[in-house]
Amino acid sequence: MKFLAKRLREVIFLFISLPITLILFAAVLIGFNSTTFLPISIIVFLFMLTLMEKIAKFEIFRSNKILGTDFKTVEDWYENPFFSWEGAKERIISIRAWMTVSYIFIAFGWSIFSFVLVVFGVSGILLLIMTFGIVTLSAFSRSFEFIDNGDYFKGNISYDSNLQIFRLELGDDLTSNAISWSFPSYWYLIVGVGAIAISLWVIPRNARAMAQMTEGLLSGSYLPRIQLELSKRFGEKQKKVSEREVRDAIDRESLQGQLSDLSQREKEILALMAQGKSNAGIAKVLYLTEGSVEKHISNILSKLGLPVEENSHRRVLAVLKYLGIVPRNGSMSE
């Protein structure tokens, strides 16, 4: 009983998704394609983005109510008033708003497939009902004809309720052909069972997929992943640090007090460390032994109050951060 109740909820959810997403899809298209006076178009566009919060809440509520999910609703997407520069900018760059727009476009296409799937399953049930004679149609006979540029074409469709046979006749005054099919046929039984079986297998997966999309795009479980991807693609370019920048930073008067304890040789080594040079590389540049370089680096970190780390990369980042010129994501260039 629980199985059937769950399948029924999924069917209802998928069946009503098409008209709902159709309305939402049309609203988004209007918001994007408004061709009226420019200021009005901008207001309509911003209103559409503002409306995304309400749409997200409605779709989460619909999923929770019908499918029994427990997706969280995020409140107060926007902090600034609608009619303000900050409010407009906040709505345009809102990731949640654009995630909802994406949901509407994806859900609309998905709902068309879901609707066809539900109709396919219901048709299978009706076919079985009629095959077993649980429900029968009343007998009828309808004739039709077409005349096109002198060509004449006629036909007749009929149903015999006693034999449960459909008959379709097509042709003209000289020739005609007929197609008949009987509901008690085993072929219709197989088709009906197959349609129901396929629907029962696909509908739960389809409903779960839409629910996951609701949770990911509307409730926000995809948000951290999307933010990370956007940061990688459109974040600030990584800053490259040259030896001149390091030397200039060391020589700045604001840092003299912090670096006054370093010897000239230690400052040179610090500049080479900032370029990402290894101990061997520093030794080669300054004609020192690696042992001497290690000793100097230990002194530098000690004088700067930085802990000695086994990982030289982290050590260089710590020094650069102390100097105030640390690059994003710890990027360095030679």
Secondary structure, DSSP 4 states (H G I P E B T S, - for coil): -HHHHHHHHHHHHHHHHHHHHHHHHHHHHHHHS--S-HHHHHHHHHHHHHHHHHHHHHHHHHHHHHH---PPPPP----S-SSSHHHHHHHHT-HHHHHHHHHHHHHHHHHHHHHHHHHHHHHHHHHHHHHTTSS-PPPEEEEEEEEETTEEEEEEEEEETTTTEEEEEEE-SS-EEEEEEETTSHHHHHHHHHHHHHHHHHHHHHHHHHHHHIIIIII-TTHHHHHHHHHHHHSPPPPP--HHHHHHHHHSHHHHHHHTTS-HHHHHHHHHHHTT--HHHHHHHHT--HHHHHHHHHHHHHHTTPPP-S-HHHHHHHHHHHHT-PPGGG----
